[in-house]
Amino acid sequence: MAWIGLLSGRGAGHVPAVWWANSVLLAIVLLNRPAYRWPLIAAGYCGNVIAHLVMHDPISQVLLLSLVDTGETAFAMLAVQWNLTFHVAQLERGLNLYERGLDLMDRGRLLRFVLFGVLLGPLLAACAAALILRSLIGADMITAFRWFPPSALGMAIVTPLLLGLARQETKDLFAPQRIVKTLIALGLLAVTTLGIFSRGDFPLLFLLFPPLLFLVVELGVGGGALGLCIVAAIASVFTVAGHGVMAHVQVPLEQRILILQMFLATAVLSADVVGLVLGDLKRSALLAEKTHAQLNDALETLEEVVRVDAVTRIANRRYFDEVLQKEWSRAIREASTISIVLMDVDHFKNYNDLYGHLAGDECLRRIAELATGALHRTGDILARFGGEEFALVLPNTDGAGAAMVAGQIHSAIRDAAIPHGSAPKQILTISLGCATASPIPEETASNLVSAADRALYQAKRDGRDRVAIASR
């Protein structure tokens, strides 16, 4: 890359419009494990030396200027790696680069990269290079200004591109379902750039911005960075070769390159601003979606809390009332029957006095479990009615069906033989009252509850441990 950069800048003192080498090296270094970074910096230094020697530069100048180039990359790496590194364990687990933190579209992270990698690093390197050239060949300090723009542009264009290419979001641009759209957008930008820089009769540089910003909007920041590389490459070739719109500017080549660099910097700034805005909008949309999902989860949890009894983990009285009213209305519409079963644990106060309230809570949970096991329809709802009482809503169930379900629950509790030392039969038993109705608009569901309650108390008066059917 250093040799290509030097070659593209021939005739302009080996100062190209965009210096690619340092930015490529920085991206490669940041994309590798920390243990490999300094060896890669050393390899980049050797490659830079070889590239300068191929161009027949003096050996002393080659060694020192190559040190400045790689020093710029090392400075940028040290300045930003604390915010752009990832753990080796994550690499071994195969997490994608976006999850590891190499997302330059984060506002704070991008500002730090621009400050250290795009501005301060190239500026320090340019000053150091100017001092070296002044001491070796008597060059003036204006050389620092000539070195700074290509290095800064390379860092601003190439490094984000290469980091972006490693992200899944950018790889998706070339997925089978999107590659046609990607190639069309890039092709449109390339054709526009060729048309602008191949003609010298009309200065049409402003026409480049619509397809460039369209590219950023359609393909995202990764596509925009790729498009900027295409623009920079085409513009540099035509400008250095003396063709196109820049050739008609009656100034030396170095100044034409400076004008091109200013134009490219404007294009980079425009694309980055649009990319930042789109990135913020995307993150806001994702945050809103995540917040909406969290609110829905919270609402579902809250609904569950207000509908579930804390002790038995079955429906509570509030939910029982809601279901009863809903099923009562449905029975009126469909002209069907509905049944209710009320259950009461016999001698439960004595159970609490003998075994304690914690054991009483566990006993209620056991009864709820046994009663639930006797239900076989999803529409049947078991709820804690209050204290040691339970209630059962049986939609579309006649009196015989309600009596059968009540009998099954009664048998399940007796068969469990839960010890109760204060009960006459030394085991825990329940009493049940059933009521059935064919609802009409003139009646309310509370009438059915009252009928089931009367049947329950009839069962208790008859000696408990039995099922009583309400007579209507």
C-alpha positions in Angstrom: 0.0 0.0 0.0 2.9 2.4 0.7 4.3 1.7 -2.8 0.9 2.4 -4.4 0.6 5.6 -2.4 4.1 6.8 -3.5 3.4 5.8 -7.1 0.1 7.7 -7.1 1.9 10.8 -5.9 4.8 10.8 -8.4 5.2 14.2 -9.9 4.0 15.7 -6.6 7.0 14.9 -4.4 5.6 11.5 -3.6 2.7 13.2 -1.7 -0.5 11.6 -3.0 -4.1 12.8 -2.6 -4.8 10.1 -0.1 -2.2 8.2 1.8 -3.6 4.6 2.2 -0.7 2.8 3.9 -1.1 4.0 7.5 -4.8 3.7 7.5 -4.8 0.2 6.2 -2.1 -0.8 8.7 -4.1 0.8 11.6 -7.3 -1.2 10.6 -5.3 -4.5 10.3 -3.7 -3.8 13.8 -7.1 -3.1 15.4 -8.7 -6.1 13.9 -6.1 -8.5 15.4 -5.4 -9.8 18.9 -3.4 -7.5 21.2 -0.4 -10.0 21.1 -0.1 -9.6 17.3 -0.3 -5.8 17.2 3.3 -4.8 17.7 4.7 -7.4 15.3 2.2 -6.1 12.7 3.5 -2.5 13.4 7.1 -3.8 12.8 6.0 -5.6 9.6 4.4 -2.3 8.4 7.6 -0.5 9.0 9.6 -3.0 6.9 7.0 -2.8 4.1 7.2 1.0 4.2 11.0 0.9 4.0 10.9 -1.5 1.0 8.3 0.7 -0.8 10.5 3.9 -0.4 13.6 2.0 -1.6 11.7 0.8 -4.7 11.1 4.5 -5.4 14.9 5.1 -5.1 14.6 7.4 -2.1 17.8 8.0 0.0 18.3 5.4 2.6 18.6 7.8 5.6 15.4 9.5 4.5 13.7 6.2 4.0 14.5 4.8 7.5 13.4 8.0 9.3 10.3 8.7 7.3 9.1 5.1 7.5 9.6 5.4 11.3 7.4 8.5 11.3 4.7 6.7 9.2 4.6 3.6 11.5 4.8 5.9 14.5 1.7 7.6 13.4 -0.1 4.3 13.2 1.2 3.2 16.6 0.1 6.5 18.2 -3.4 6.1 16.8 -3.5 2.5 18.0 -2.4 3.4 21.5 -4.8 6.4 21.7 -7.9 4.6 20.6 -7.3 0.9 21.4 -8.7 1.2 24.9 -12.1 1.9 23.4 -11.8 -0.3 20.3 -10.3 -3.5 21.6 -12.0 -6.7 22.4 -11.3 -9.7 24.7 -9.5 -12.7 23.3 -12.1 -14.9 24.9 -14.8 -13.2 22.8 -12.7 -13.8 19.7 -12.5 -17.4 20.5 -16.2 -17.6 21.1 -16.7 -16.2 17.6 -18.6 -13.0 18.5 -18.9 -10.6 15.6 -16.9 -7.4 15.6 -19.9 -5.2 16.1 -20.5 -6.9 19.5 -16.8 -6.6 20.4 -17.0 -2.8 20.2 -15.5 -1.8 16.8 -18.4 0.4 16.0 -17.2 3.8 14.9 -20.7 5.1 14.6 -21.0 5.5 18.3 -20.8 9.3 18.7 -18.2 9.4 21.5 -16.1 6.7 20.0 -16.1 8.3 16.6 -15.1 11.7 18.1 -12.1 10.1 19.9 -11.1 8.3 16.7 -11.3 11.6 14.7 -9.3 13.5 17.4 -6.5 11.0 17.8 -6.5 9.0 14.6 -7.5 11.5 12.0 -6.3 14.8 13.3 -3.7 14.6 16.0 -1.8 11.6 14.8 -1.3 12.8 11.2 -0.5 16.3 12.4 2.3 15.1 14.7 3.6 12.8 12.0 3.6 15.6 9.5 5.5 17.9 11.9 8.1 15.2 12.6 8.5 14.5 8.9 9.0 18.2 8.2 11.7 18.4 10.8 13.5 15.3 9.4 13.3 16.7 5.8 14.6 20.1 7.0 17.6 18.5 8.7 18.4 16.2 5.8 17.7 18.2 2.7 16.9 21.7 4.0 13.1 21.5 3.2 10.9 24.2 4.7 8.2 23.6 7.3 5.4 23.9 4.8 6.1 20.3 4.1 4.2 19.5 7.3 1.1 20.9 5.7 1.6 18.8 2.6 2.0 15.6 4.6 -1.0 16.2 6.9 -4.0 16.1 4.4 -3.3 12.8 2.7 -2.7 11.0 6.0 -5.8 12.5 7.6 -7.9 11.6 4.6 -6.6 8.0 4.6 -7.5 7.6 8.3 -10.9 9.2 7.8 -11.8 7.1 4.7 -9.9 3.8 4.7 -9.8 2.8 8.4 -13.5 3.1 9.0 -14.1 1.2 5.8 -11.9 -1.7 6.7 -13.3 -1.8 10.3 -16.8 -1.7 8.8 -16.1 -4.5 6.3 -15.5 -6.8 9.3 -19.0 -6.1 10.7 -21.9 -8.3 9.8 -23.9 -5.2 8.8 -21.5 -4.4 6.0 -21.1 -8.1 5.0 -24.9 -8.2 4.6 -24.6 -5.6 1.8 -23.1 -8.4 -0.4 -25.6 -11.1 0.6 -27.5 -12.6 -2.3 -30.7 -10.7 -1.6 -28.9 -7.3 -1.4 -25.9 -7.5 -3.7 -27.8 -6.2 -6.8 -28.9 -3.1 -4.9 -25.4 -2.6 -3.5 -23.7 -2.9 -6.9 -26.2 -0.6 -8.5 -25.7 2.1 -5.9 -21.9 1.8 -6.0 -22.0 1.7 -9.8 -24.1 4.9 -9.9 -21.5 6.7 -7.7 -18.6 5.3 -9.8 -20.1 6.4 -13.1 -20.9 9.8 -11.7 -17.3 10.2 -10.4 -15.9 9.1 -13.8 -18.1 11.6 -15.6 -17.1 14.4 -13.3 -13.4 13.9 -13.3 -13.0 12.8 -16.9 -14.4 16.1 -18.2 -12.6 19.4 -17.8 -15.0 21.7 -19.6 -17.5 22.0 -16.8 -16.8 22.0 -13.0 -19.5 19.6 -11.9 -18.1 18.5 -8.5 -21.3 19.3 -6.7 -23.1 16.6 -8.7 -21.1 14.0 -6.7 -23.0 14.6 -3.4 -26.5 13.4 -4.3 -25.4 9.8 -5.3 -22.9 9.8 -2.3 -25.6 10.7 0.2 -28.0 8.3 -1.5 -25.4 5.6 -1.0 -25.1 6.4 2.7 -28.9 6.4 3.2 -29.5 3.1 1.2 -26.4 1.1 2.3 -25.5 2.7 5.6 -22.1 3.9 6.8 -20.2 0.8 5.5 -21.6 1.4 2.0 -20.7 5.1 2.3 -17.1 4.4 3.3 -16.8 2.0 0.3 -18.2 4.6 -2.0 -15.7 7.3 -0.7 -12.8 4.9 -1.4 -14.1 4.6 -5.0 -14.4 8.4 -5.3 -10.9 9.0 -3.8 -9.3 6.4 -6.1 -10.9 7.7 -9.3 -10.3 11.3 -8.4 -6.7 10.7 -7.5 -5.8 8.9 -10.7 -7.3 11.6 -12.9 -5.9 14.5 -11.0 -2.3 13.1 -10.8 -2.5 12.1 -14.5 -3.4 15.7 -15.4 -6.9 14.9 -16.8 -10.3 16.0 -16.0 -11.8 18.9 -14.0 -8.7 19.4 -11.9 -6.4 19.7 -14.9 -7.9 23.0 -15.9 -7.1 24.6 -12.6 -4.0 26.7 -13.5 -1.9 25.9 -10.5 0.9 23.5 -9.8 0.1 19.8 -9.3 0.7 20.0 -5.5 -2.0 22.7 -5.2 -4.4 20.8 -7.4 -3.9 17.8 -5.1 -4.6 20.1 -2.1 -7.8 21.3 -3.7 -8.8 17.6 -4.3 -8.0 16.8 -0.7 -10.2 19.6 0.5 -13.0 18.4 -1.7 -12.6 14.8 -0.4 -12.6 16.1 3.1 -15.9 17.8 2.5 -17.3 14.6 1.0 -16.1 12.6 4.0 -17.6 15.2 6.4 -21.0 15.2 4.6 -21.1 11.4 4.5 -20.2 11.1 8.2 -22.7 13.7 9.3 -25.5 11.9 7.5 -24.2 8.6 8.8 -24.2 9.8 12.4 -27.7 11.1 12.1 -28.9 7.8 10.6 -27.0 5.9 13.2 -28.6 7.9 16.0 -32.1 7.3 14.4 -31.4 3.6 14.1 -30.2 3.4 17.7 -33.2 5.4 18.9 -35.5 3.1 17.0 -33.8 0.0 18.5 -34.0 1.5 21.9 -37.6 2.4 21.5 -38.3 -1.2 20.3 -36.4 -2.6 23.2 -38.2 -0.3 25.7 -41.5 -1.2 24.2 -40.7 -4.9 24.6 -39.6 -4.4 28.2 -42.8 -2.5 28.9 -44.9 -5.3 27.4 -43.0 -7.8 29.6 -43.5 -5.6 32.6 -47.2 -5.3 31.9 -47.6 -9.0 31.4 -45.7 -9.6 34.7 -47.9 -7.1 36.4 -51.1 -8.6 35.0 -49.9 -12.0 36.2 -49.1 -10.6 39.7 -52.6 -9.0 40.0 -54.3 -12.1 38.8 -52.4 -14.8 40.7 -52.7 -15.6 44.4 -49.4 -15.2 46.1 -49.8 -18.3 48.3 -51.3 -21.0 46.0 -50.0 -19.6 42.7 -53.5 -20.1 41.1 -55.9 -17.4 40.1 -57.0 -15.0 42.8 -60.5 -13.6 43.6 -60.0 -10.7 41.2 -59.3 -12.9 38.2 -62.2 -15.2 39.3 -64.6 -12.3 39.1 -63.3 -11.3 35.7 -63.6 -14.8 34.2 -67.0 -15.3 35.8 -68.4 -12.1 34.3 -67.0 -12.9 30.9 -68.3 -16.5 30.9 -71.7 -15.3 32.2 -72.0 -12.9 29.3 -70.9 -15.5 26.8 -73.5 -18.0 28.2 -76.2 -15.3 27.7 -75.2 -14.8 24.1 -74.9 -18.5 23.3 -77.9 -19.6 25.5 -75.7 -22.1 27.3 -75.2 -23.2 30.9 -72.5 -22.3 33.4 -71.6 -23.9 36.7 -69.7 -22.8 39.8 -68.2 -25.0 42.5 -67.2 -23.5 45.9 -64.9 -25.5 48.1 -64.0 -25.0 51.8 -61.3 -26.9 53.7 -62.8 -28.6 56.7 -61.5 -27.6 60.2 -58.8 -25.5 58.6 -58.5 -23.1 61.6 -57.7 -26.1 63.8 -55.1 -27.2 61.2 -53.4 -23.8 61.5 -53.5 -23.9 65.3 -51.9 -27.4 65.3 -49.3 -27.2 62.6 -48.7 -23.4 62.2 -49.5 -20.9 59.4 -46.5 -21.9 57.2 -47.8 -25.5 57.2 -51.3 -24.1 56.5 -50.0 -22.3 53.4 -48.3 -25.4 52.2 -51.5 -27.3 52.8 -53.5 -24.8 50.6 -50.9 -25.1 47.9 -51.3 -28.9 48.0 -55.0 -28.7 47.7 -54.8 -26.3 44.8 -52.4 -28.7 43.1 -54.7 -31.7 43.6 -57.8 -29.7 42.5 -56.1 -28.5 39.3 -55.0 -32.0 38.5 -58.7 -33.0 38.4 -59.5 -30.5 35.7 -59.2 -31.5 32.1 -60.5 -28.5 30.1 -58.5 -25.4 29.5 -61.6 -23.2 30.0 -62.1 -24.4 33.5 -60.7 -21.9 36.1 -59.7 -22.7 39.6 -59.2 -19.7 41.9 -58.6 -19.0 45.6 -61.9 -17.4 46.7 -60.6 -16.2 50.1 -59.0 -17.8 53.2 -59.4 -21.5 52.9 -62.1 -21.3 50.3 -61.6 -22.1 46.6 -63.9 -21.5 43.6 -64.2 -23.2 40.3 -65.8 -21.7 37.1 -67.1 -24.4 34.6 -68.3 -22.8 31.4 -70.8 -24.7 29.3 -71.3 -27.2 32.0 -74.6 -28.5 33.3 -75.4 -29.7 36.8 -74.4 -33.3 36.3 -71.1 -32.2 34.8 -70.4 -29.9 37.8 -71.3 -32.6 40.3 -68.9 -35.0 38.5 -66.0 -32.5 38.6 -66.7 -31.7 42.2 -66.7 -35.4 43.1 -63.4 -35.9 41.3 -61.8 -33.1 43.3 -63.4 -34.4 46.6 -62.0 -37.9 45.9 -58.5 -36.5 45.0 -58.3 -34.7 48.3 -59.4 -37.7 50.3 -57.1 -40.0 48.5 -54.1 -37.8 49.2 -54.7 -38.5 52.9 -53.1 -35.3 54.1 -52.7 -35.7 57.9 -54.9 -33.5 60.1 -54.6 -34.4 63.8 -57.5 -32.2 64.9 -60.0 -33.6 62.3 -62.5 -36.3 63.2 -61.1 -38.6 60.5 -57.5 -37.6 61.1 -57.1 -36.6 57.5 -57.8 -33.3 55.7 -61.2 -33.2 53.9 -63.1 -30.6 52.0 -66.8 -29.6 51.5 -68.1 -28.5 48.1 -71.2 -26.7 46.9 -72.3 -26.7 43.2 -74.7 -24.4 41.4 -75.7 -24.3 37.7 -77.6 -21.7 35.7 -78.7 -20.9 32.2 -78.1 -17.1 32.4 -80.6 -14.5 31.3 -80.0 -10.8 31.0 -82.2 -10.0 34.0 -79.9 -12.0 36.3 -76.3 -11.4 37.4 -73.5 -13.8 38.1 -73.6 -12.9 41.8 -76.9 -14.9 42.0 -75.0 -18.0 40.9 -72.3 -17.4 43.4 -74.9 -17.1 46.2 -76.5 -20.3 45.1 -73.2 -22.2 45.2 -72.4 -20.6 48.6 -75.8 -21.9 50.0 -75.0 -25.3 48.7 -71.5 -25.2 50.4 -73.0 -24.3 53.7 -75.6 -27.1 53.3 -72.7 -29.6 52.8 -71.1 -28.3 56.0 -74.4 -28.5 58.0 -74.8 -32.1 56.7 -71.5 -33.1 58.3 -68.8 -31.8 56.0 -66.6 -33.9 53.7 -69.2 -34.1 50.9 -70.6 -32.5 47.8 -73.9 -30.6 47.9 -75.9 -29.5 44.8 -77.9 -26.2 44.9 -81.6 -26.4 44.1 -82.9 -23.6 41.8 
